[in-house]
Amino acid sequence: MSEKLMYGTCNANGDVTSNKCNGTGKGNEIRVWCDGCYDMVHFGHANSLRQAKALGDKVIVGIHTDEEITKHKGPPVFTEEERVKMVKGIKWVDEVVLGAPYVTTLEVLDQNNCDFCVHGDDITMTAEGVDTYHLVKSANRYKEVKRTAGVSTTDLVGRMLLLTRNHFRQGSAEYDIEKEESTAKLLKLQQLQSRLGSSNMGQDSSAKSPWTGCSQFLPTTQKIIQFSDGKSPNPSDKIVYVAGAFDLFHVGHLDFLEKASKLGDYLIVGLHTDPVVNSYKGSNYPIMNLHERVLSVLACKFVNEVVIGAPYCVTEELLDHFKIDIVCHGRTPIAMEDGKIDPYAVPKTRAIFELLDSGNEMTTERIVERIISHRLEYERRNQAKEKKEIEAFEALQRQKQTQKAG
């Protein structure tokens, strides 16, 4: 498609080679428009915005209202206020506009002084099955970037609804994405699916949708480099350290990290491994595995560095190695290691420990509660989305075959 070549190209690794042209926006800067629901914002959303930023100077994100999303897609998990806050927290976003139309128009691009629109290489449609980007595509003001395989809001909702644990398997089974073979687990899933009439969407690799069915997320060092700002602290910087699961990165995490960042000049986040998180959270937590959580946290504009697989107990070695000046924890309960060891004993002894109140009551558990309490609505949403995507994909395949034959 010729319109995809107008402003740049994107290779298979998600690296954008920019063919930047003279912008029509403010001061001839190139202003890029992205829009969507941005519900349960994850590293896939962030990666799309990262690629969009490489095609211009400013990224302006339009967010659909709760009413628009409910009409075309089904009820969102997060409110529009929560979704706006989450998108503002992504390091590649410059401006956020609430109330973007579900079908992207030339008028909305012009009103926001944007040169073109960027979206992932999956198809989004209205309730009537219309491509939401057909107007900007026809006007040659549309650019596609590589969608991040292996994650979607639909997939994350599926993990919560079906209580799967495949996403944090360890050892030789770490990257398996097939259904668990436990008889009890299979029976539980079958009973739930029978009662709800649910599909497999978001559960495993047999999901039918070519775009939002679960596929394998393969972490690479390149992806981490792309998300990292690569900056080391200055010798005089006050370094702040926080640690936790940061599962299903949400507005509570965002508010906490913003407050923590204001206590110093450089914020380091320690992420616990999946088995450690599961040991103090239980059930099928973490919902997102360590690789996914690393990218989610790195995308936050308040975070400078991430320690992957940080020790549960904050040790003297860790404090000395990173030259940490202050250690923070939120108001959530602190689980003792082995039931008796305070993981923050060392920073408390050094008098550098501080409890922070984010002022936000959101927790990962509350998100799961939202999903479970609206289970039927979200199952119906996922089924409808799957049906529309399959129909669109099949139509595209038929069109390609016709063009090839002609």
C-alpha positions, 0 to 999 in steps of 0.5 A: 500500500503506497500510503504506508511508505509516505512517512517512513518504514517499520521493520520486523523488529519494530525499529522505525526508519524515519523518512521525516518530511516537513511537518504542517504542525506548529513551527513545522514540527511533525505531529503524529496522531494516535488514537484508541481505547487504551484500556488496561494500558500495557507495553504493547500500547507503549511500543506502538507509541514508541514507534509513532514517536520515531516518525515525528517530533510530537505524539498526540494521543486521542482517547475514546470516551467510555460511551464510545467504547461501550457502543462499539466494543463493549464496556471498558475496564478502566474509566476514561479518567483512569485511561487518560492518566495512564497514557499521560504517564507513557514516556513517548506521549506529549499530549492527550486529547479525550473524546477522540471519535471512534472513526478517525477523521481528517478534521480531528487531525487538522484540529490538533495540527497533526500531519498523519495518523499512526496505528498498529498493523491490526484492524479496528472496526466500528460496531457496524464492521467499518474500518475505523481508519478508512478516511485517513487511509484514503487521504494518504495520512495514515501509517502503520507500525508493527503490532507487539505480538503476544499481548493485548487487553483481550489476552490479559482479560482472558488470563484473569477470567480463566485463572490461567498460570501459563504466562509465568511457567518456569524452566523448560516450560517457560515459553509454552503457551498451550493449555495446562494439562492439569485435569482439575484445571481443564475441568474448571475451564470447561465448566466455566466456558460451558456456563458462559458460552465463552471462547478460548480467546485470550487464553492460549495459542488456539484462539482464532483471531489473527490479531488479538488471540494469544501468541507467544511474547518473546522477550529480547535484549533489543526490546529492553534497549528500545524501552530504556532511556539508557541514562546513568545517574549523575554523581550528585543525583539522589537515588530512590529505590522501590520494589514490588510486583508492579503487575498489570501496571495501573494508575495506583502504580503510576501515582506511587512512582510519580511521588517516589520520583519527586523524592530524588533525581533518579528512580530505580524500580526493582521487579520481583521474579514470578515465583517470588510474586506468587509466593506472596500473592498466591492464586495465578499472580502475577497476571503478567510475567517478569518480561512483560512487567519489565517493559510495562515499568520501563515505559513509565516516564517517572522510571529511570532504571529497572532491576530485573529479578530484584531480591525480595529483601533489600540487601546492603549489597543492593543499596551500596551497588546502586548508591541508593539514598532512599527506599520507599514502599506504598501503603500495601501490606509488606509480607515478611520473608519466611513469615518473620524477616522484614524485607526492609530491615536494612534500609530501616536500620540505615534510616533511609526507609519511607512509607509513601501514600500514593493517594490512589486506592487502585490495586491489581486485585481490584482490577481483577475484581472488576473483571470477574464482577463483569465477567459475562459482559467481558466474555461477550465483548471478547466473542464479538471482537473475535468474530469481527476480526476473523471476518475482516481477516478473511475478507482481506485474504480474499482481496489479496487472492483476487488481486494476485489472480488478476 
